[in-house]
Amino acid sequence: MNRKLDASERLVWNRVARTVAPRRRPHGPQAAKPLPTREDFGAMMRLPALQTAKANPTGAVPTNTERPVRRGRVEIDAKVDLHGMTREQAHAALGTALMRTAKRSGRCLLVITGKGPRLEGVLRTSLPGWLNAPDLRPYVASFAPAHVRHGGSGAWYVFLRGS
C-alpha cells in the first residue's frame, strides 16, 4: 500500500532522513565473513550420525539408539553445564561428571557446552577430543549432538559404556 506523504509527514521524514548516514562496509582484511547460504543452514540443522569413540569400537551403541537421538527421545541420566568455565575447568568438570554417572550406572550424560560464535565455541569444538582422550575413553561408548529440545548444537549426548 503505497501512498504519497502529505506535507507534515514529509517534513518529519526529511528531519529523520538527515540524521541517518549510509552504513560503511569494511574493506581489506577486516571485511566481514560471507553470509551463510541456504545449504549452510541445511547442514547445520541436520544431526550427524552417532560417533563411536575411536579406541572403543566394541563399546558402540546399538543402531536402535540412533533413531531416538534424532527424535530427541533420549533418556538423560545426568547433565553437566560447562557454560562460563575455562577449558581446563570444563575438562575437569566433564571428567568428574562422566565418572559419577558411570558409577551410578547411568547410560546417557547431557553435556551443555554452548554454541559460541558461528558454532565455533572453544568448549563445543574441544569436547570430541576430550571424549577420545585416554583418560575418558574407557567410559565413553559414543556421543552425538543433542536434539533441539535438549540444547541443540550447544549440547551433546554422551553415551556411557555398560558395566
N, C-alpha and C positions, 0 to 999 in steps of 0.2 A: 504494500500500500504506500505508494509514493505520492506526496503532495508538496506543494510549494510552501515555503515558510512565509509567514506574514512578517511585517516589519519588526515587531517586538521580538519574535523568535529569531529572526536573522541577526538582530543586534546582540542578543545573548550568545548566539552561535559564533559570531565574529569575535566576541570577547574571549570565549573559551578557546577558539582556534588559535588565537595569538599566544596563548600560554603553552602550547604544545610544540615540541621540537621533533623533527624526524629522528627515528631511532638509528643510531650508528652501529654498524656491524664491524667487529674487529677483523683486521686483515693480518696475514702473516702467521707466525707460529701460535699466537693466542686465539686464532679463529676457532669458533665453536665446532664440535664434532658434528658430522652429518646427522640429520634426524633419522630415527629408525623407520624402516619400511614396513609395509604390511606383513611381509614374510618374517621380519624380526619379531613382531608381536605374536605371530602364529607360533613361532618356535618357542617363545617364552611361555606360552600358555600350555603347551604340551608337556606332560610329565614324562621324563625318560624312564626306561625300564629300570628295575632294581639293579643295583650294582653289588656284586658279591665282593667281600673283602678279598684282596688279591692273594694273600697267603692261605686263605681258608676255603678252597673250593669244595671241601667236604661239608662245610658248615652252611651251605647255600640254603636259602629259604625256599620252601616248596613253591612251585609255579602257581599254585592256587592262592598264594598270598598276593600276587601282583594285581589281580582284579580288585580286591578290597582297597588296596593302596590307591589305585587310580580313582576309585569312587569315594575315597575319604572315609571308609568304614573300617578303620583300624582301631583296635582296642589298645589304648595307650596305658601302660602300667606306671610310667613315671615321666616327669617333664623337668627340663633344666633350661633356664633362661640365661643366655650369655650376654645380653644387652649391657652395654656400658662397661664391659670388662676389657682389660688389655689382653693381648694374645696369650701371654703366659698365664694370667689368671683364668682365662677361658679354658685353656688346655687342662689346667689342674682341676677346674670345676667339672669338666667333661669326664675326666678320668674317675673322679670321685662318684659322680652320678652313675656312670656305667657300672662300676664295681658294686655300688649299693643296689642298683637294680638287678644285677646278676645274682647277688647274694640273696635277694628276696624272690628269686626265680621269676623275675619279670621277663617278658619276651620283647617288649617294644618301649623304647625311650624316645620321647619327642624332644629334640634339641632345637631351641629357638636361637638363631644367630642374628636375625635381622638381614635386610637386603643390602644395605649400603648403596652408594650412588651407582646408578646404571647396573645394578646387580653385581657389583664388583667389591662388595664389602670384605674386609680383611678376615673376619671370622667365617663368613659364608664360604669363601674360597679356601680357607685353611682346613676346614672340617674334614673333607675327604682324605687329605694327607694324614691328619691325626688319627682317623679311624683305621688307616692302613699301617700305622706305625707299630713297631714290635711290642710296645708296652700295652696298647689297647686291642691289637688284632686278635688275641685269644678270646676276647669277649664278644666280638662283632661277627655276625653271620652275613649281614648285608645292610645296605642303607639306601634310602630313596628320598627325593624331595617330598615335602608334606603337601597334602591337599589344601585347597584354599581355606576350608573350614578350620584347619589346624595351623594356619600361618602361611600357607602358600610357599612362594620361593624364598621366604625368610625363615623357613624352618625345615627340619629333616626328621624322617623316621629312621631310627637306628634299631635294627632287629638283632637281638642277642642270641647267642648260641644256647642250645639246650644243654642241661647238665648231663 
